[in-house]
Amino acid sequence: MRCDVVVVGAGPAGSMAARHMAEKGLDVVMLEKRQEIGDPVRCAEGVSKTGLRSLTDPDPRWIAAEVRGARLHAPDGTTMVMSEDRSGNEVGYVLERKIFDRGLAMQAALAGARVMVKTRALDLLRRPDGSAGGVKALRFGEVLPIEADLVIGADGVESKVGRWAGIDTSLKPKDIEVCAQFLVYDPAVDDDYCEFFFGNDIAPGGYVWSFPKGRKLANLGLGVLGSRCQPGAPVRLLRQYLERNRPEARVVEMVVGGVPVSGPIERTVADRMMLVGDSARQSDPITGGGILNAMKAGVMAGDVAAVAISDGDLSAAGLMPYEEKWRETIGRQIARHYQLKEFFSRQTDEDLNSLMHSMQSMDMSQMDLRGMLKVLIKLNPKKLWELRNLVV
């Protein structure tokens, strides 16, 4: 098989890149190792309404629920409420990722991309100069060489494409959240709010989340910082949380996985190769959310790839505009949020309670994360002095 670009991975990043390149007339092949795009769901499924609308026209079938905001719960139960439009990239819509991911892949297909499911990339094909010349794939038990001018790795947190190209995508234990999530039915679910529960007893170095999906269903999950995680801890801790706090909840589905919460990696391009989404470590270090960042990076990669192919320059230097674009935009926020993650992961439950108490007299409903941080630093200058440069 021969094409202009082969995209490895049919998640939001891969589909957006494939669609934008196909719309520009490129011959694009997108591979997905699973037989069903979007399944299994390893995601809380939350996304900002305005953020999603800025990138695509949402299909109503993608939306499981709309929420009014987010509640943040300190270890001692103190609660703050943020409105939906101020709560960040993960609050607004709660998606049906199985339908959403397939919808984005369908858009890529309608634009002209060839989508191949149950097709696993095994390695890069190499040109005489050692650069990527496509991928060697396994499809229905047979090895299929796919020659391409450019390879885009959108193969998630376990990405192999970057490593094959010599890019260090390794994660330190402190830069990954080990997660478990249950889809639960619970009469106590508040269908109007996403909820976040903090505390080192319930989720060391992480938090518990609840994202409502309507009809008293919710994605209830828990993340533990890898450096503080024992084998089997996320599932065990999540079950303990359910027993203590949601006794009426009934588990319908379960999924486990890892989420990168690292800062930007050293590089995301090489000769004839680019990385997007979780494979490029573009998820938010504070929340672990990455849908919008992945979609934005996919658009940027697709646009740069089309220009580079047209110009005939697919060297790392020719693809560098993608690196520059994403680092100047989502990369800046990732870098700031990584510093916040490092700080807050060191705080004790008493510290977290104290910070939350200091905000009780403030109206949090219209504050975003940056505004909240400014107020926190003003109210707790000694404790938060090291974060002062993040809000200038």
Secondary structure as GFF3:
##gff-version 3
##sequence-region A 1 392
A	DSSP	beta_strand	2	8	.	.	.	ID=ss1
A	DSSP	alpha_helix	12	23	.	.	.	ID=ss2
A	DSSP	beta_strand	28	32	.	.	.	ID=ss3
A	DSSP	beta_strand	46	47	.	.	.	ID=ss4
A	DSSP	alpha_helix	49	53	.	.	.	ID=ss5
A	DSSP	three_ten_helix	60	62	.	.	.	ID=ss6
A	DSSP	beta_strand	63	66	.	.	.	ID=ss7
A	DSSP	beta_strand	69	73	.	.	.	ID=ss8
A	DSSP	beta_strand	79	83	.	.	.	ID=ss9
A	DSSP	three_ten_helix	84	86	.	.	.	ID=ss10
A	DSSP	beta_strand	93	95	.	.	.	ID=ss11
A	DSSP	alpha_helix	97	111	.	.	.	ID=ss12
A	DSSP	beta_strand	114	117	.	.	.	ID=ss13
A	DSSP	beta_strand	119	126	.	.	.	ID=ss14
A	DSSP	beta_strand	132	139	.	.	.	ID=ss15
A	DSSP	beta_strand	142	153	.	.	.	ID=ss16
A	DSSP	alpha_helix	161	164	.	.	.	ID=ss17
A	DSSP	three_ten_helix	173	175	.	.	.	ID=ss18
A	DSSP	beta_strand	176	185	.	.	.	ID=ss19
A	DSSP	beta_strand	193	198	.	.	.	ID=ss20
A	DSSP	beta_strand	207	214	.	.	.	ID=ss21
A	DSSP	beta_strand	217	225	.	.	.	ID=ss22
A	DSSP	three_ten_helix	226	228	.	.	.	ID=ss23
A	DSSP	alpha_helix	233	245	.	.	.	ID=ss24
A	DSSP	beta_strand	250	260	.	.	.	ID=ss25
A	DSSP	beta_strand	269	270	.	.	.	ID=ss26
A	DSSP	beta_strand	273	275	.	.	.	ID=ss27
A	DSSP	three_ten_helix	277	280	.	.	.	ID=ss28
A	DSSP	alpha_helix	291	311	.	.	.	ID=ss29
A	DSSP	alpha_helix	316	328	.	.	.	ID=ss30
A	DSSP	alpha_helix	330	344	.	.	.	ID=ss31
A	DSSP	alpha_helix	349	358	.	.	.	ID=ss32
A	DSSP	alpha_helix	369	379	.	.	.	ID=ss33
A	DSSP	three_ten_helix	385	390	.	.	.	ID=ss34
###
